Amino acid sequence: MANFLFVLRQDDLDAATRCYQLAKIAHSKGHTVNIFFTDDGVYWADSTRDHAARSKTGDCPKDYLPYLVEKEVPIGV
């Protein structure tokens, strides 16, 4: 299996949604996954943030984040 590090550095809904989605896919396939927030991406570490806002493709961070939390995928800031 491979090791993946997903770095989110933008305060952007679409970027966050894709980051969480790709992290979930990689982890569900048995890969080791870590997520790291840097620069403006640190705003996604705010637990009061609206994770249910829909991206351009209709999905949202909330569609993927519960899986990552449940599976204890490391998220660093």
C-alpha positions as a printed Julia matrix, in Angstrom:
77×3 Matrix{Float64}:
   0.0    0.0    0.0
   1.02   3.62  -0.5
   1.33   6.61   1.81
  -0.62   9.76   0.95
  -0.32  13.27   2.34
  -3.08  15.65   1.29
  -2.22  19.31   1.86
  -5.05  21.84   1.91
  -3.7   25.37   1.65
  -6.74  27.3    0.42
  -9.85  28.56   2.14
 -11.84  27.22  -0.77
 -14.94  25.04  -0.6
 -14.18  23.1   -3.78
 -10.56  22.44  -2.77
 -11.6   21.25   0.69
 -14.28  18.97  -0.73
 -11.82  17.36  -3.16
  -9.16  17.02  -0.45
 -11.56  15.18   1.85
 -12.98  13.1   -0.99
  -9.58  11.93  -2.25
  -8.4   11.24   1.3
 -11.49   9.11   1.94
 -11.05   7.17  -1.3
  -7.36   6.49  -0.65
  -8.0    5.43   2.95
 -10.92   3.18   2.02
  -8.6    1.38  -0.42
  -6.25   0.58   2.46
  -3.63   3.29   1.94
  -2.1    5.29   4.78
  -3.51   8.82   4.66
  -2.61  12.08   6.41
  -4.17  15.5    5.87
  -2.4   18.74   6.65
  -3.86  22.27   6.67
  -1.5   25.13   5.92
  -1.8   28.8    4.92
  -5.5   29.68   4.48
  -6.43  26.01   4.68
  -6.23  26.28   8.48
  -9.69  27.87   8.43
 -11.08  24.37   7.72
  -9.93  23.27  11.19
 -12.68  25.42  12.72
 -15.31  22.96  13.99
 -18.03  25.64  13.8
 -17.49  26.11  10.07
 -20.31  25.14   7.71
 -19.16  21.82   6.25
 -22.55  21.29   4.61
 -22.15  24.02   1.97
 -22.31  22.48  -1.5
 -19.38  22.66  -3.92
 -19.77  23.25  -7.65
 -20.21  19.52  -8.18
 -22.98  19.25  -5.59
 -21.1   17.41  -2.88
 -19.73  18.95   0.29
 -17.0   18.37   2.89
 -19.62  16.9    5.25
 -20.08  14.03   2.78
 -16.52  12.83   3.5
 -15.33  14.31   6.8
 -17.32  12.0    9.15
 -15.6    8.96   7.6
 -12.17  10.55   8.11
 -12.96  11.4   11.73
 -14.43   7.96  12.45
 -11.37   6.22  10.98
  -9.08   8.61  12.89
  -7.25   9.8    9.8
  -4.61  12.24  11.15
  -5.31  15.89  10.35
  -2.52  18.32  11.2
  -2.56  22.09  11.34
